[in-house]
């Protein structure tokens, strides 16, 4: 039985180390998992408590055809290739393939006043029951999508003046949208930039601090000045910049902690900033035994969730995860994520 604490109160207590009744759970399910497991997955997810207002869950409308590829053009003008229904894909024709096109580059329209009013109305209609965030977007990834990954790495290596101009323009664009979301009353803004390969940062920490860190600060500062939460997701190896992200004021970090070593990540962030966990989706969640999944959940709670909060439980579910492993993970969240954590005694 749920307590009188609302989902939003629970999430904010976890973020601010304020003593939630239990560890909040954040669900993310890839379409491929729905296509594999069908209605029984929908029914199971809808039986779970909802801490982030993502329900009720329904089956995706379009079935996934295995191996079927489609091409599409994004709002910025870059052309993509992807596997239908599962992946974002990859840029095959970047809109800014040549710097001579920079003066003509048009950004998509910012969200309209009507969009921000709809955000405000949705918050009010639910009595602000759920934690709400606006889209902070990406910086590093968006630059890749505009220029193409190969071009962007060359630009960084050459320290092109045009890249500085483009990045500053993108930051200004993001900040304007962020201010709209803040005015609408959101609790925070979410950012997503995948910064790591499996075992190394994609650029040097020095270059990250020189080029990207000041620009993140420009995006984060309005959020912090409003007393709201900066939520930052980044896949891959990011160990060298975790301290920098904390310094910038990130309130929720969502790194791929298992590939860096859970204990090493905990040494840096546990008790200092809230972790939105990323349980091991490469091995344990898709291929592990019941016992391995349970022990993995307990390890993450033990490392990050014992400081009167500081943890949001999440495990990404792709099409490679058996149904029984999905059930096991969420049952472990429920069994071991209620405060006080008596099982630690």
Secondary structure, DSSP 8 states (H G I E B T S, - for coil): ---S--HHHHHHHHHTT---SB-EE---B-HHHHHHHTHHHHHHHHTS--SSS--S----SS---TT-EEEEE-TTS-EEEEETTT---EEEE-TTSSGGGGGG--------HHHHHHHHHHHHHTTS-S--EEEEE-SHHHHHHHH-HHHHHHHHHHT-HHHHHHHHHHHHHHHHHHHHHHHHT-SEEEEE---B-SSSBSS-HHHIIIIIIHHHHHHHHHHHHTT-EEEEEE-S--GGGHHHHHHTT-SEEEE-HHHH-HHHHHHHHTTTSEEE----TTTHHHH--HHHHHHHHHHHHHHHS-SSS-EEE---B-TTS-HHHHHHHHHHHHHH-BSS-GGG-
